[in-house]
Amino acid sequence: MAQRLEVHYHLKDDAHSMNAFVRNKSEAEALAAFQYMAEQLGFDVLIESTAYTEGGLREVWKFVPKKDRVALAGLIVSLLGVMVNIWNAPPKPDKELERAQKELLLLTIQEKKLTNEKLEQEIRIKAPPAAQAVAAEQPAAKAVPAPGAPRATPEPPEKVSLQMDLRVRTRRSNFYKALLPYDRVIGVGFGVIPDGAAEPDSEAFVPRASFRDFILHTDKLPSEIVPNAVIEIVAPVIRAGDIQWKGVWRDEMIGFAMGDKVYKEMVLRREVSFQHGNAIECVLEIEKKLDVTGEAKVTGYTVSTVLAKIEGKVSTETPQGRAKRFHDKHSDAQFDLLAGGGMGNGNT
């Protein structure tokens, strides 16, 4: 029997129905999150809806392996328990939850490896005798998979922290954001229904007062800083204003704001000019924000400090570059001094 996950909407006045648009919108977010979590933990599953029951309003989803894999089906009940814990966890490191995620991922990798080995064996048995003889003569370490055989499974990461994953957090935020204006819902519960049972043994309940705790209040992410980016200048700006410069960075054309006011003034005064192929070494800030699915998207580039101008093989450091290098050098020296215990250890 397929393992099941219940989403229980607790409704005001013991109601048994709710706005279909609100329900569908919120559930689309939860389904996307649970599908993503399953994939990240090594499960290839279909999520099917079953007839819902009353008692508030109870939506039940079945998680079915896409292929006939008995071992994987046996792990799905563990998957559902872990996903419920992730869904209700605050976005911070949790050693116990991370251990459970890694163990589950290791089990799915081992299961896939056994499935792959079994499939390879079946393919070899069905292969023509000549092909079997060639395969038998090959050293085990250099064995070539038979045509159609699956690739080797990858090693798992050191740590799996889906409770901190931005896609999970964004989908969960969207889920509660859809429910928040609809005051008929006074709480939501999540529970795993054991095989053969009619309802969950326990339910992770989130009261309405806690919905806002899971809602993201901004889609803006901290800027990524590239300390020594080299940008080939395609179109500098030689007039005042907030017009973006154009350049090539990592083989990609980008537009960027020149945030180094000193360098910008030098260009406006014609103290610096650019020829074809000239570049700048700079501190590049990359602004990002989350889209509705939790994917980080680049929204802009800013050069905060120009460190040097590059003409062919000649690099000319700017005053700002020298000042930053001096500052970084002395900051590092001060840190080393403090790490070493100060000016001395008292011995003479």
N, C-alpha and C positions, 0 to 999 in steps of 0.2 A: 504494500500500500504506500502511496506517495506521502512524504512528510508534509506537514501543513503548518502555516504560520497564520495566526489570527490578528487582525487589527480590529479592536473593539472601540467603537465610538460611544462614549457615555453621554446620553442626551438628557436635556432638561425635561422635567415633568414625566420621566419614564417614557418618552416618545420612542417610536420605532421607525421613524423615517427622517430623512434630512435632504437638504437641497442637493440635487444631483450634480449640478455644476461644481459646487464646493467640494463634494465628495470626489468627483472624478479628477478635479484639478489637484487636490492634495494626494490622492492615491497614485497619480501619474508620477509625482515626485518621489514618493516612497518606493514604488516599483523600480524606478530608475536607480535609486540608491541601492536597493537590495540586489538587483541584477549586477550592478557594478561591484559590490562587495563580494558576491559569489564568484565573479570572474577573477578578481584579485586574489582570492583564496584558492583558485585552481578548479572551480566547479563550472562545468558546462551544462547549464540547466535551463529548462523552460519553466516559466511561472504561469500557472493556470488558475483562473478564478473559479470558485465553486459557489453553489447556492448559499447566500448569506442567511444568517439566522437573526432573530430578534434578541431582546435583552440589551436595550440600547440599539445599536446596529453593529452586527459582527460580519466583517468581510474575511473570508478564509481563502488563502492562496496555497496551492499545491506546488511544490518544487520537484520537478521530474527531470532526471538525467536525460540529455538529448540522445544518448546512446544506451544500449542495453548493458549497463555496467553495474553489476550487483554490489560490488565493493563500494563504489562511489555512492550508490543509493543508501548504503548503510551509514555513510558519514554525514548525510544531509541533516539528520537530526542535530548533530553537533554544530553543523554550519548555521542552522537556524538559531540555536542558542547563542552562538558567538555574535551573530548579526544583531540580535535583539540587544545584547550588551553594548555593542558598538553604537547602535542607534541612540541609546539612552546615556552614553558616556560623555562627560565633558571633554572638550578638545585639549587634552594634556596627556603627557606620558603616563602610561599605566602598565607596570611591569607584568602584572598577572594577565591582563587582557592581551598584551603583546605576545606573551608566552603562548596563550591559547591560540592566537592567530597563526603564529609560526608553526606550532605543532600541527594544526589543521592543514596548513599549506604543505608541510613535509609529508603528511599522509596522502594528500592528493597527488603529489609528485611521485611518491612510491607506487601508488595505485596505477598511475599512467605509465610508469616504467614497466611494471609487470604486464600491463595490457599490451604495451609496445612489443615486449619480448615474446609474448604469446602470439601476437600477430606476425612477427618476423618468422617465428618457427613455423606457423601455418603456411606462410608464403613459400618458405624454403621447401617444405614437404610437397607442396603443389608444383614447384618448379621442375622443369625437365631434368632428367638425370645428369646431363652434361653440365648444366648450371649448378646443380648440387655438388658435383665433383670439384668445380672451380671454387665454390664457396668454402668447401671443406679444406682445401689446400691453403687458404689464406690464413695468416696469423690472426689470432683472436683480437689482438689490440688494433689491428688494421682492417678488421672486417668491414666490408662495404655493405650497407643495408640493401636488401633486395628492392627492386622497383616497387613503388607503392607503399613501402614500409615507412612508418612515422619517424620523424627526427628524434634525437635524444632530448629528454626533458631538461630544462635549465635548472641550475642550483637556486635555492631560495635565497632571498635577501637576509641580512643579519637580523633585521628587525622589521616587523610589519605593524604599522600604527594607523589603521584605517580610521580610528576615532579622531585622528588629527588631519585626515585627508580632506582637502578643500572641496572635492566633489561630493563627498558624503555630507560634509557640513553645509554646503550650499543647497543640496537637495532637501536636507532636513529643515533648513531655514525656510525654504519655499513651501514645504509641507505645512509647517505651523503658521506661516504667514497667510496661507490660504484659509486656514481654519479660524484665525484670530478674529476677523470681523463677524463671524457667524456664531452668535452667542448661544445658539441651541446646544452646541458641543461644549460640555463642561469638563471633559477630560478624554484622553485616548490611552488605551492599553494595548500592549503587544505581548503575545504569548505563543509558545510552541505547543501544538496539539500532538501528544504521543500517538504512536500507531495504535489504532483500535479504539482510541478515546474519542469522546464527543466534544471536549473542550480542554483548554490548557490546564495543567496542574497549578500554574501560577501565572501572574500577569504583571508585567512592568508597567505601572500606571503613571501617566504624566497629567497632573491636574491643569486646568486652564490657566491658573495663576502662574504656571511655570513655562507656558508656551514661549514667552518673550526671551527666556533664558537661552533658547536654541536658535533665535533669529539673529542673523548677521545684520549689523547696523550700518555697515559700509561694504561696498564692493571693491574698494581701493586696497591694493596690496603694497607692502613696503617696497621702495625702489630697489632694484638690483644695481649694484655699483661695480663697474668694470674699471679697475684702477689704472690700467695702461692700454687703453684701446687705441688702435691706429686706424684712422679714418682717412681715406683718400678723398680729397676735396674735389667735388665736381662743380658745385655752384656756390661760391661764397656770397655773402650779402654785403654790399659796399654802400648801403644807404641806411639811414636810421629807421627804426621800426622793429616790429616783432616778426619779421619775415624769416622763415626757416631756411637754414642752409641745407644743401644737398651733398651727400657723400656716399662712398662705398665702404661698408664695414662687414667683414666676414663674407665677402662676395655678394653682398646684398645692398641694394640702393635704399638709403634711409634719409628721412628728413629730420633735422634736429634743431633745437633751439640753442643759440650760442649764449650760454649763461655766464661765461667769463667776460665780465664787463670791461676789464682792462684790455683784454685781447681784442674785444669787439671795437673799442675806441681806437686801438692801433690800426686795425683794418680800415676803419672809417677815415683816419688821417693819412692813409696810404703808406704807413710805415711798414706794413706787411702786404705783400701781393702774392698771388698764386698763379702758377703755370700748370700745364697739363702734367699729371702724375704726382704733384705735390700732395703731401699728407700732413696730418697733425697727430701727435701722440697726446692723449688727453684722459681725463677722468670722465667716464661716460655714465650717466644715470639713466636707467631704463624704467619708465613708469609702466605699471601693470594694473589691471583690474580683473575681477572675476566676471565671466559671462553667466547667463542664467543656468548653465549646467555645471558651473564650478571650474571651468577651464580658465587658466590664466591667459589673458590676452594683452599684448603690448599696446599701450595707448600713446606713447610718445618717448622721445629721446631728448636728453639735455646734456650738453657738454658743460660741466661745472668749472673745470680748470683745464686750460691748454698748457701742457707740459713742454712741448717742443714742436717746432716745425720741421718736417722732413722733406728734403729735396734730393731725390736720388739716394745716394749713400751717406749724405751729410745731414746730421740732425743738429738743429740749433735750439738749445734750451731757452725757454722764456724766463723772464724774471719770476713769474708765478711758479714755474716749474722748479727753479732753484729754491724759492722760498718753501715750497712743499717738501722738496727733498731734504732741506735743512731741518724742517719741522719734524718730518718722519724719522730722520736719523736721531735727533735728540730725544724724541718721544720713546724710541726703541731703547736708547741708552739709559734713559731714566727708568724705564720698566725693568731693564736688566739689573740696574743698581738696586731698585726696590726688591726685586726677586732674590738678589744676593744678600739681603739683610741690611741694607743701608750702607753707610760710609765705611764701616769696619766691623769686626767681630770682637773687638776689645783686646785682641792679642797684639803684642809689640815685638 
